[in-house]
Structure formats: C-alpha cells, structure tokens
C-alpha cells in the first residue's frame, strides 16, 4: 500500500510540474501573488483531491510539534474569519509557519 501511495504521489507531483510549466505565461500576468486569498475567501471553496489531502497531512505530520501547533492555531483563526466573511492571507502561500 505504501509503495502505491508513493507512486501516486509521484504522479501528482509530475502533474503539478507540468501544470507549472504550461501555466507559467498566464501566472506571470495574474493579479494574485503569494499570500492572496481572494478566490479562496470570496469566490467559494477550494476543493482538493483525497490524494492531495493525504500529501498535505503527511507534510504536516512531518513538521516539528511547535510548527504543527502554529498551523492549527492559524487554521482555527482562518476558519473564524472566513465564517465572519473577513479576508485573511492564504495560510499555505506564506512563509510564516516555522519549519
């Protein structure tokens, strides 16, 4: 099972790399930059695949405990702000979480 997960992760990363290359000309002209949360906040929800969620979970579990706690607090704050329709920079587009 672990080997299959790793193979699927590699396929996902390959897809991301291809998307990055092919979308580069469009992203250079985009209004949003690192930290932007407009679409996530005002345009609805951002959906992810189960595989993407598992990759994110694996990454979070690999962080030091202090970083995990910081991330949990930021997610909780973000959920409260979103519930109250307030804007906040995107959590995963900033470098504010210690490694």
N, C-alpha and C positions, 0 to 999 in steps of 0.2 A: 504494500500500500504506500509506504514512504517513497519508494522509487517512482511509483506512478505519480504521486504528488509532485515530486521534484521535476519530473518530465513535463507535467502540465504547467508548472511554474515557469520552466524554461520557454515553453511555447508562448506563454503570456508575455514574458519579457521580450521575446523576439517580436511579437506583435506590437508591443509598445515602441520598440526601437524603430520598426518600420513606420508606424504611425508618426513618430517624432520626425523622421526624415521627410516623409511625404507631406506633413502638415507645416513644416518649418516656414515656407513662404507666407502662409496665412497667419501663423502665430506671430511673425515679426510685425504684422500690421494690426494685431489685436490691441484693443484698448486695455484689457486686463493684464496684469502682471502679478508677480509673486505677492501673495497677501490679499489679493482681490477675492471678495466673497459675494459679489453682486448676484451672479447667476444662482449660486447655492442658496442665497437668502431670499431673493425677490422673484426668481423665476421658477421656484418649486424645489423639488428634491433632486439630489444627485444619486442615482442608483448605481450599485456595483454588482458584479457577479459574485457568486459564492466563493469562487477561487480567489478573487481579489480580496474579499473579506478575510479569508484564511491567510493570505500573504501578509495583510496588514496585521492580523492578530499575531502571527509568527514574529513579525518585526517588533511589535510592542512587547511581547514576552521576552524578547532578546535584549531589551533596554534595561539599564540599571533600575532598581526599585524606585529610586528618587525620581527618575525621569518618567516612570510609569505613573507615579502619583501626580506629578505635574500635569501630565497629559490627561489623566482622569478629571482633575480639577478644571482644566481648560475646556474639556468636553462638556462638563456639567454647566459651567458658566455659559458656554456657547448655546447649549440647549435652552437655558433660561432666556437668553437674549433673543434667540430665534422665536421662542414661544411668545415673547413680547414684541415681536417684529422689529427688533433693533439689529442694526448691522454690526458685524464684527469681522476682522480679518480672518481669512480661512486658516484653520489650525495647521493643516498639513502643508501649506505653502510658505510658512515662515520658518525661520531657523531659531525660534525662541525656546525650543524644548532641548534641554541639555542631553547630550549623548552619554 
